[in-house]
Amino acid sequence: MFVSFILAKVQAYFRYRETVRELSLLSDRELTDLGIGRFQIDSVARQSAASMLLVDEPTSSTTL
């Protein structure tokens, strides 16, 4: 149980870093097309990582 929690946190962190990296590579024009400002990259990446944790949470709680 504890190991799966830590693993989920590590996976979420890697998803966060990957999202930041990919969005940072886009031009301002491409980000605008997506409806994202450059200053929003961090919050979008955090939301992406958090959504990954929320998706995994119900399956782990049903195993109790």
Secondary structure, 3 states (H helix, E strand, C coil): CHHHHHHHHHHHHHHHHHHHHHHHHCCHHHHHHHCCCHHHHHHHHHHHHHHHHHHHHHHHHCCC
